[in-house]
Amino acid sequence: MSDLPFDPVELMRTNPEAMNVPGGLLTAQGPQNYIGCVPAIAATLFFTDAHLPPVREAISECFAAYQAAVKPKLTWLLREEPPEGPDTMTVEQAKPLKVMLSKLDPDDAVSFYYTSGKQMYDAGPWDFQVVGLPAWRAKMGDWGLCGMRFTVPLLFVEEHAAVFLELFVDCARRLRAVHGYAGHSLNLSALRYDENQAFEAFLASKLRGFDAGNLIAGAANAHLGIKTISWLTAINREYLEKVGGESTIRSELPMDWFRLFDYGAGVVIQAGPQPDAAPADAPPPARMVLPNMLLRPVRTSEVQIHYASSESEPRLIGWSADQWLKRFDVPSDQLMAYKAQLLKEPKIPSDQ
């Protein structure tokens, strides 16, 4: 047996399919013959007014920018109750997103989920999803926000971190994002989400830096506050003022380890040069703890991450979900120690 340490980046370069997780892993029925989960770097943004033509235009511009920057290998398009056409089709069969959005009535919900699995049930490393409230529901003001999520393979950010960062900031600007984040995540099978939550819950318990939960559930509570911080964290100016404004951010988060990017409606905070998986068996990285503690006053107190299981499989619900929200919390009297720890962590290169 080799004594060389495990190198996931090298594995991604030489055998990316080895990162695929069998469907239904950790469920009572056992592994299934499809790809249930694939590790990815995901960007999630929450915004308002997807029923308005200018916002729908911004959505189509974000999708075009994603395609141009990432060149994803998308294979399937899923829609929830489309006003016309099938709810599942190949990307080749689908009309351009801009055309489909233009044909929606304001009272039609926005629901587009592009995936990259070989088979319809497979997860893949590239996803682009957008959900938006119909006009009648948005006007009632009794539900959350609209949401967009796009993903790339881990190796893409390893080699093109600046491209991904620029895409995230650009989409936040176009959508006038309320808040959002980007970092390590899993792409789960879109059509078999329920039976793959167990592995996501398990991985989230081992790696603090991994996001958990789907876009629809996240959007439902997104109006209550930010869900999490990550490698990239977007907050609008209303939230920014609640934590002391941009000057406080700059004074509390040293710019050798953090960067701020203005997206018009708010700012994006970059924490470190690359996303951090933050293994749970090691102390949490200071570059995650410090922004988490700074932004904790605007964090939601309610979150829906997973759905309940009838088979007692791992899930992030109730107390577990609450603990996930607090995974980077530390006692206030430890903040100075984490500021000292930051000095030992990787700086952001001056040319990034």
N, C-alpha and C positions, 0 to 999 in steps of 0.2 A: 504493500500500500504506500502511495506517495505521501511524503511529509510536507509537501507544498501546501500553503493555505488555500482555502477555497476562494476563487476569484470570479465573482458573478459577471463582471464586465468581460473577462476573457471568454466565459461560457456563452455570453450573449453574442460575442463575435464569431465563435466557432460553431456553436450549436444552439441557436436561439429557441428552437422548439423544445429543448430540455426545460425551459422555464414554464411550459404549459402545465396546467393543473387539471387532472381528470375531473369530469363533471360528477357532482354528487359526492365528492370526497368528504368524509367525516359525517355523512348522513347514515341513517339506519339501513338504507338499502345498499349502501356501499358505492364504490366508483362506477361510473357509467361510461359508455363508449362515445364520448364527445369531449370537447375542451370546455371545461366549466369556468376557468379563470385564467387570466394572463396578467402578470405584473406589467405595469405601465406607469408613465408619468402623466398625470391628469391635471387639467386646468378647469376650475369650476367658477362661474360668475353668476351672480344673482342681479336681476334688473327689473325694471317695471315696464308696463305698457306695450306688451308684445302684440296687442290688438291694433296698434296704430301703424299706419303705412311707413312713417320714417323709421320706426323701430324694426319693422319687418325688413325694410331695406338694409338696416344695419346688420341684422341677422344674416342676410344673404351675403353681405360684404365680409363678415367674419368667416363664413364658410369658404368663400373664395380665397381669403387670405390664408386660411388653414391649408387648403389644397395647394396653394402656390408655395407656401413655406415648407410644408411637411411632405408633400407628395404621397399622401396615404394610399394604401391599397384597399379601398373600401369595396365591399362585395354585396351587402344587403341593406335595404331600407325598410324600416318598420314604422308604421304610423298607427296611432290610436284613434279609431273611429273617424277615418278621413271622410270628408264630404263627397268625394268621388274617388274611384279607383280602389285597388286592393289595399289591404293593410300591411301586406308583406310582399316585396318584390326585389328582384336584383337591382343593383345600382344602374346597370345598363338599360333596364326597362324604365327607369324613373326619369321623369322630366327634370330639368334643372331646378334646384331649390328655389331660386328667385321666381321662376314661373309658378311653381306650386304655391308659394307664399302669396303671390299676387292674386291668385284665384280664391283665396280664403276670404270668407265674409268676416267682418269684425267680431261677430259672435261665434265664430269657429275657433276652437282651441288650437294653438300651435303645438304640433306633436310630430317631431321627426327624429329618428334614431338610426344613424348610419353605423353599421358594424363592419368588421373585417374578417369574420370567421369564414373558413372554407365552406362549411355546411351551415345551414340556417341556424342550428342550435349552438354552434361553436362560438366561443369568445375569441377575440383577436386583439392585437396590440393597438390598432387604430379604431377609435370611436369618435363620432361627433353626434351630440344629442342636444336638442333644444326643446323646451316646453314653455308654453305661455298661456296665460289665462284668456278666455274669451272676454269680450268687452263687457257683457252683462255681469260677469263674475268680478272683474276688476273694479267695476263701479260700485259693487256692494261693499268692497273693502273688508271682507270677512275671511280672507284667505291669505296665503303668503305672497311670494314673489315669482317672477318668471326665472328660468334658469338655462344656462348653456354649459355644456361639458365637452371638452375635446381632449384626446389623448394621443400619445406617441409611444413607441417602444423605448425602454430604458436607455438603450444605446444611443438613441437620437439626442437626448439631452446630455449624455456623457460627451458626445462629440460636437454638439451644436447648442450649448446652453444659451448663448446670446440670441440665437434665432427664436428659440422657444420663449424666452423672456420678452423679446420684442413683440411676438405674436400675442402674448398674454396682455401686455400693456395696451397694444393696439385695439384688441377686442374690448377691453375694459373702457377705453376711450369711446369707441363707437357705440357701445351699449349704455354708456353713462352708468356703469355698474354701481350698485349700492355697496356690495362687498363681494369677496371671493378669495380663492386660494389656489395654489398649484404645488404639487409635489408627488410623492410616491402614492400609488393607488393600485387597485385591481380592476381590470375589466371583467365583469361577470357575464355569462351567457344572458343575452337580453330576453330570450324566450323561456329560460329556465332559471330565473333569478332566485326564486325561493330556495331551491335545493342547493344553491351554491353560497348562501349566506353563512353557512356553518364554517366553511374554510376562511371566509373573510373575517369572521369574528375571531377565529383562532389566530390568524396572522396579525390582526390588530392587537391582540394580547401580547404578541412577541415583539412587535415593531411599533414603537410609538409614532414614528413618522409616516405611517400609512393611514390614508383616509379610509372611511368606511361609510356605507350607506349609499343609496341611489339618489339620482338627481331630483326625482319627484318628491321623495320624502324630505330631502333637504330644503327644497323650495317651499314646502308647506309651512315651515317655521322660520324661513329666512327673514321675514319682516320683524322678528323679535330680537335680532342681533346676529353677530357673526357666529358661525359654527365652530371655526377653528383657525389657528394660524398654521402656516406651513413654510416651505422654502420661499414661496411668493405669497404675499397677503395683500389684498386690495381692500381699502376702506374709503368710503366717501367722506366728504368734508364735514358732514353732520357728525359722523362717528369720530372723525379726527378731532373736532373741537371738544368732544366729550372727554377725550383723554389728554387734553392740554394743547392741542394744535401741533402743527408741523415742527415748531421749535422744540417742543418737548420730545417728540420722536427723535429728532437729531441729537439732542443732548443725552438721551437715555440709550440710544443705539449707535455706538461709534461707527463712523463711516468706513473704517478699514474692514469691518466685518458685515456691514449692512449698506444697502443702497436705497435711495428713494427715487421713484419715477412718477412724475406728475401725469395723470391721465385726464386732466380737466375737471371731472367731477370728484376726484379724490387722488389718492396716492397709492402706489404699489411699493411695498417693503420687500426687498430681497434680503434673505438671511443666509449668508454664506455663498460660496461659489457654485455649489451643486446641491441638489436635494439630499436630505439626510434621512435614512431609514430609522435611525435612532433605536437600536436594539433595547428591549426592556430590561435586559440583564446587566446593563451598564448605566451609569448616571446620565440623565438627559442632557443633551448638548445645550450649552449656554445660549447659542444663537437661536434656539427654539424657546427656551425658558424665558429669556428677557422680553422678547416681543409678546409672548403669551401673557406674562404678568402685566405688561404695560396696557394691553388691549382687553384684559379681563373685564373691566367695567362695561364694555359694550358687547360682551359675549352673551348669547342666548342662554336662558336657564332651562329651556325646553328643546328637546331634540328627538326626532324619530330616526333611528338608524336602521334597525332590522324589524322584521315581523316575528310574531311569536311562533314557536315550533310545537307541533303536537307530539314530537318524538324526543323532546328534551335535548335537542342538539344545541351546540353553542350559538348564542345570539347576543347581540348588543341591544338589550332592552332593559327598561327599568333602571335598577341600581348599576348594572354594567354599563349602560349607555351614559349615565351620569358620571361614572368614573372615567369613561373614555373622554368626555368633555374636559375633565380636570387633569388629564394625563401629564401636562406640563406645568401644573401648579406646584409651587414650593412655598414654604413659610417665608414671610416677608423678611425675617431676620437672616435668611440665607442668600438674599439677593447680592450682597457684596461678594460673597464667595463665588457666585456664578459670574459676576463681572470680572473677577480675577481669573476664573477658568476660561473666560472668553479669550484671554490673551494667548492661550495655548492652542486655540482652534484655528483652522485655515482662514486666512484673509481672502477677500475678493481681489483678484489681480487688478491692477490699475487699468489694464486694457480691456477689462470685461464690462 
